[in-house]
Amino acid sequence: MIVVCAPDKFRGSLSADEAAAALADGARAAGCGAVLHPLADGGEGTMELIRAARDGRRCTAAVTDALGRPHTASFALLDDGTAVVEAAEAIGLAQLAPGERDVLAATSAGAGELLTAALDAGARRIVVGLGGSATVDGGLGLLRAVGCTLRDGEGGELAGSGADVLRVRAIDRSRLDPRLASTPVLLALDVTSPLAGPHGAAPVFGPQKGATPEQVAELDTGLARLGLLFGPAAEIEGAGAAGGLGAALAWLGAEPRAGADVVMEETRFADALAGAALCLTGEGSVDAQTAAGKTVARVIAACRERGVPCAVIGGAVDPAAADALYRLGAAAVVAAGGGPMSLDDALSHARGNVATSARALCGMLRG
C-alpha cells in the first residue's frame, strides 16, 4: 500500500523535506510504502524543491542583495529549458540583520539580475517564486535591472529603490531586454495581497521589513500612484507580493498563478498520486488561511479529483479550519502528537509527533 507524503513546511520546526520524511517514517512504521513529495507555496524553498523533484541543475550567479552589495545567488535549470528563480535568493529578508532592514534603501535589482542570469544560461521559460523579499520598491529595482528607465517628475533618472516609489512618474521600457518579450514567465505567488491599500504590500509586509509607521503610509501612497502606471497589472491578485514585484512582473507580461499550483505542476504531483492508497499532507498551523487556497487545500483538491483519500496533519489545528477542510474533501484532519502539549514541546518534538500521527492514520487505512 503506497502513501504519498506531500506536506508544506511546519514553520519554526520542520522544512517541507523534513516533514515529508517524518510522514514517511510513520507510514513505514504502519507497514506502508512511502513516496516523499514535499511541496511549497511559491515562497522560500520553492526553487530547491522543484529542482530536486525534477533533478535539475543548480546554477549560480553574481548579483546584488537588497542593499546593493555583491551576493551569489542560485537558480535551477531543468531539462526542458525551464529556469526556476526565487526572488529571496537575491533579495531575501533573511540575508539582512535586523538592524540592516531599510525599506527606503532596499531595491529589487538583484532579482532582475537573477532573471537576466537565467536568460544568459539559455532559459526558454522562467518560473519566479516571489516570497521572502526584503523590499517594498514596487519592483522598480527589478525593472531597471532588466532595461527599463525610471524617471521622476522632472525627467531625472531614478535608481529604483524603495524611496523612488515616492518619486517615480514614468517608466520607459523601450530598452527592455528583448529576450523577456519572447520568454514565458510564470509567477508563483505565495500571497494574494493587493499592491496598495489597507491590505497592501506596505501595511502588511512593510513593518517586518523595517518600515516605520510613517514610511508605511508614504510607501502605500507611492504604490497607489505607481499602480496607475502599471494599469491592469496592479489589479491582479498578488500584485503586492514581494513588495510589489507581482505587479511589476505582471506589467512585463508574466502570468500570475497560485504558488502551490505552480509547484504541484512543476514537481508533477499528479504523477506521484497514480496508484496511491492515501496522501498525507500538512503544515505547522492549520488555520483560516489554510482552507483559503494554501498548499494543503490545493493538495486536497488534487487528491479529490483523482479519487485518492487525503489526510491532514497540523502542528496546531483550528476546529473551524478543520471543518472547512472536511468540506473541501479531506478524509481526516488531526493535530500532530498524542494530545495537548506546550508550544515549546510541540516544536522540539515536531518530527516524532508528525510521525506518530502518520502511523495512526496509515494503521487505520490498513485496518
C-alpha positions in Angstrom: 0.0 0.0 0.0 1.6 3.3 -1.1 1.2 6.5 0.8 2.2 9.8 -0.8 3.8 12.2 1.8 3.2 15.8 0.4 3.4 18.4 3.2 4.4 22.1 3.2 6.8 23.2 5.8 5.9 23.2 9.5 7.1 26.8 10.1 9.5 27.1 13.0 10.1 23.3 13.3 10.3 21.3 10.1 11.2 22.1 6.5 8.9 20.6 3.9 11.6 17.9 3.3 11.8 17.1 7.0 8.1 17.0 7.3 7.8 14.6 4.4 10.4 12.4 5.9 8.5 12.4 9.2 5.3 11.4 7.5 7.2 8.6 5.7 8.6 7.4 9.0 5.0 7.0 10.3 3.7 5.4 7.1 6.5 2.8 7.0 6.0 2.0 10.7 2.5 1.1 9.8 3.7 -1.2 7.1 3.0 1.0 4.1 5.3 2.1 1.4 6.0 5.8 1.2 6.7 8.3 -1.6 8.1 11.6 -0.4 6.8 14.6 -2.3 7.4 17.8 -0.3 5.7 20.9 -1.5 5.8 24.7 -1.2 3.5 27.7 -1.9 5.9 29.8 -4.0 7.8 31.2 -1.1 11.2 30.4 0.2 12.4 27.0 -0.7 10.3 26.7 -3.9 13.3 26.7 -6.2 15.1 23.9 -4.4 12.0 21.7 -4.1 11.3 21.9 -7.9 15.0 21.4 -8.7 15.2 18.3 -6.6 11.9 16.8 -7.9 13.0 17.3 -11.5 16.7 16.5 -11.0 17.5 20.0 -12.3 20.9 21.7 -12.4 21.8 24.3 -9.7 23.4 27.3 -11.3 24.9 30.4 -9.5 25.1 34.0 -10.5 26.8 37.1 -9.2 24.0 39.6 -8.2 23.5 42.3 -5.6 21.5 41.9 -2.5 18.6 44.1 -1.3 21.1 46.8 -0.2 23.2 46.6 -3.4 26.0 44.6 -2.0 27.7 41.8 -4.1 26.0 38.5 -3.5 26.0 35.0 -5.0 22.5 33.6 -5.7 21.3 30.3 -7.1 18.7 29.3 -9.6 17.6 26.0 -11.1 17.7 24.9 -14.8 15.5 22.0 -15.7 15.9 19.6 -18.6 13.1 21.2 -20.6 14.7 24.6 -20.6 12.7 26.0 -17.6 14.6 28.1 -15.1 13.3 28.4 -11.6 14.2 31.7 -10.0 13.5 32.7 -6.4 13.5 36.4 -5.5 14.6 35.7 -2.0 17.8 34.1 -3.3 18.9 37.5 -4.4 17.0 40.0 -2.2 15.9 37.9 0.7 14.9 39.4 4.1 16.7 36.6 5.8 20.0 37.8 4.4 19.8 41.1 6.3 20.5 41.5 10.0 17.5 43.2 11.8 19.5 46.5 12.1 20.1 46.5 8.3 16.4 46.4 7.3 15.7 49.7 5.4 12.8 49.7 3.0 13.6 53.1 1.5 17.2 51.9 0.6 16.3 48.4 -0.4 16.0 47.5 -4.0 14.7 44.5 -6.0 17.5 45.0 -8.6 19.1 41.7 -7.6 16.0 39.8 -8.6 16.2 41.4 -12.0 19.8 40.4 -12.3 18.9 36.8 -11.4 16.3 36.8 -14.2 19.0 38.0 -16.6 21.4 35.3 -15.5 18.7 32.7 -16.2 18.2 34.1 -19.7 22.0 34.1 -20.2 22.0 30.4 -19.2 19.6 29.6 -22.0 16.3 29.6 -20.2 13.3 29.2 -22.6 10.7 29.6 -19.8 11.1 31.0 -16.3 9.2 30.3 -13.1 9.6 33.0 -10.5 8.9 32.5 -6.7 8.2 35.8 -5.0 8.2 35.1 -1.2 10.6 36.3 1.4 11.9 39.6 -0.1 13.4 42.5 1.9 11.9 45.1 -0.4 8.9 47.4 -0.8 10.0 49.1 -4.0 7.1 48.2 -6.3 9.5 46.2 -8.4 11.3 49.3 -9.6 14.7 47.9 -9.0 13.9 44.8 -11.0 12.5 46.8 -13.8 15.6 49.0 -14.0 17.9 45.9 -13.9 16.1 44.4 -17.0 16.4 47.5 -19.0 13.6 49.9 -18.1 14.3 53.6 -17.4 12.6 55.2 -14.4 12.0 58.9 -14.3 10.9 61.4 -11.8 8.6 64.4 -12.4 11.4 66.5 -13.8 12.7 63.7 -16.2 15.6 62.7 -14.0 16.6 59.1 -13.9 16.0 57.0 -10.8 17.9 54.1 -9.4 14.9 52.0 -8.3 15.0 51.8 -4.5 12.1 51.9 -2.1 12.5 55.7 -1.8 11.9 56.0 -5.5 8.4 54.7 -5.2 7.6 58.2 -3.9 9.3 59.9 -6.8 8.7 57.8 -10.0 6.4 59.4 -12.5 7.2 57.5 -15.7 8.6 54.1 -16.8 10.1 53.7 -20.2 10.6 50.1 -21.4 12.0 50.8 -24.9 15.3 49.3 -23.8 13.8 46.3 -22.0 15.9 43.1 -22.5 14.2 41.8 -25.7 14.5 38.2 -24.5 11.8 38.8 -21.9 9.3 39.5 -24.6 9.8 36.0 -26.1 10.3 34.1 -22.9 7.2 33.0 -21.0 7.4 33.9 -17.3 5.2 32.3 -14.7 4.7 33.9 -11.3 4.4 31.6 -8.3 2.5 33.8 -5.8 2.5 32.9 -2.1 0.2 35.7 -1.1 -2.9 37.4 -2.6 -2.1 40.9 -1.3 -3.0 43.9 -3.4 -0.4 46.5 -4.4 -1.8 49.2 -2.2 -4.5 49.9 0.4 -5.0 48.6 3.9 -4.1 45.0 2.9 -1.4 46.1 0.5 2.4 45.5 0.4 3.4 48.4 2.7 0.9 48.0 5.6 1.0 44.2 5.7 4.7 43.4 5.0 6.5 46.8 5.5 6.9 46.6 9.3 8.6 43.2 9.2 11.0 44.7 6.6 11.9 47.6 8.9 9.4 50.2 7.8 8.2 52.8 10.4 4.5 53.8 10.5 5.4 57.0 8.7 7.3 55.0 6.0 4.4 52.6 5.6 2.0 55.5 4.9 4.4 57.1 2.4 5.1 53.8 0.6 1.4 53.0 0.4 0.7 56.4 -1.2 3.5 55.9 -3.6 2.5 52.3 -4.5 -1.1 53.5 -5.2 0.4 56.1 -7.6 2.7 53.5 -9.2 -0.4 51.3 -9.7 -1.7 53.9 -12.2 1.5 53.4 -14.3 1.1 49.6 -14.1 -2.6 49.8 -15.1 -4.4 46.4 -15.1 -1.3 44.6 -13.8 -1.7 46.5 -10.5 -5.1 44.8 -10.0 -4.0 41.2 -10.2 -4.4 39.1 -7.1 -1.0 39.1 -5.6 0.1 42.4 -7.0 1.7 43.3 -3.7 3.8 40.1 -3.5 7.4 40.7 -2.6 6.8 44.4 -2.1 5.1 44.9 -5.5 7.2 42.6 -7.6 4.0 40.8 -8.5 2.6 43.9 -10.2 5.9 44.8 -11.9 6.4 41.4 -13.4 2.7 41.2 -14.5 3.2 44.6 -16.2 6.0 43.0 -18.2 3.7 40.2 -19.2 4.3 37.5 -16.7 1.4 35.2 -15.9 0.3 35.2 -12.2 -0.6 31.9 -10.6 -1.1 30.5 -7.1 2.3 29.3 -6.0 1.0 26.0 -4.6 -0.5 25.1 -8.0 2.7 26.0 -9.8 4.8 23.8 -7.5 2.5 20.9 -7.8 2.6 21.1 -11.6 6.3 21.6 -11.9 7.0 18.7 -9.5 4.5 16.5 -11.3 2.4 15.8 -8.2 -0.4 14.2 -10.2 2.0 11.5 -11.4 3.0 10.8 -7.8 -0.6 10.1 -6.9 -1.0 7.4 -9.5 -1.7 4.2 -7.7 -1.6 5.7 -4.2 -3.9 4.5 -1.5 -3.6 7.6 0.7 -2.0 11.1 0.6 -0.7 12.7 3.8 -0.2 16.5 3.8 0.1 19.1 6.5 1.7 22.3 7.7 2.6 23.9 11.0 -0.7 25.7 11.7 -4.0 24.6 10.1 -6.0 27.9 10.3 -8.3 30.1 8.3 -5.7 30.7 5.7 -5.2 27.0 5.1 -8.6 26.5 3.5 -8.3 29.8 1.6 -6.1 28.2 -1.0 -2.7 27.4 0.6 -0.8 24.3 -0.2 -2.8 21.9 2.0 -6.1 22.9 0.4 -4.6 22.5 -3.1 -3.4 19.0 -2.3 -6.9 18.0 -1.0 -8.4 19.3 -4.3 -5.9 17.4 -6.4 -6.5 14.2 -4.4 -10.3 14.6 -4.7 -10.0 14.9 -8.5 -8.1 11.6 -8.6 -10.0 9.7 -6.1 -7.2 9.4 -3.5 -8.1 9.9 0.2 -6.2 12.8 1.7 -5.5 13.2 5.4 -4.1 16.4 7.0 -1.7 16.7 10.0 -1.1 20.1 11.5 1.2 21.2 14.3 -1.9 23.1 15.5 -5.4 22.7 14.2 -8.2 25.3 14.5 -11.5 23.5 14.6 -13.2 25.9 12.2 -10.4 25.4 9.7 -10.7 21.6 10.1 -14.4 21.8 9.3 -13.6 23.9 6.1 -11.0 21.3 5.0 -13.6 18.5 5.5 -15.9 20.4 3.3 -13.1 20.5 0.7 -12.8 16.8 0.8 -10.3 15.9 3.5 -10.6 12.4 4.8 -9.1 13.3 8.2 -7.7 16.4 9.9 -5.7 15.8 13.1 -3.2 17.6 15.3 0.3 16.1 15.4 1.2 14.1 18.5 -0.8 12.3 21.1 -2.6 15.1 23.0 -2.3 18.6 24.4 1.2 20.0 24.9 3.1 23.3 25.3 4.3 25.2 22.2 7.9 24.5 23.2 7.2 20.8 23.4 5.4 20.8 20.1 8.2 22.5 18.3 11.0 20.4 19.9 9.2 17.1 19.2 7.7 18.0 15.9 9.2 15.2 13.8 8.2 12.5 16.3 4.7 13.9 16.7 4.1 14.1 13.0 5.4 10.5 12.5 3.1 9.3 15.4 0.1 10.8 13.8 1.0 9.5 10.3 1.4 6.0 11.7 -2.0 6.1 13.4 -3.7 7.3 10.1 -1.9 4.7 8.0 -2.7 2.0 10.5 -6.4 2.8 10.2 -6.1 2.6 6.5 -4.7 -0.9 6.7 -7.4 -1.9 9.1 
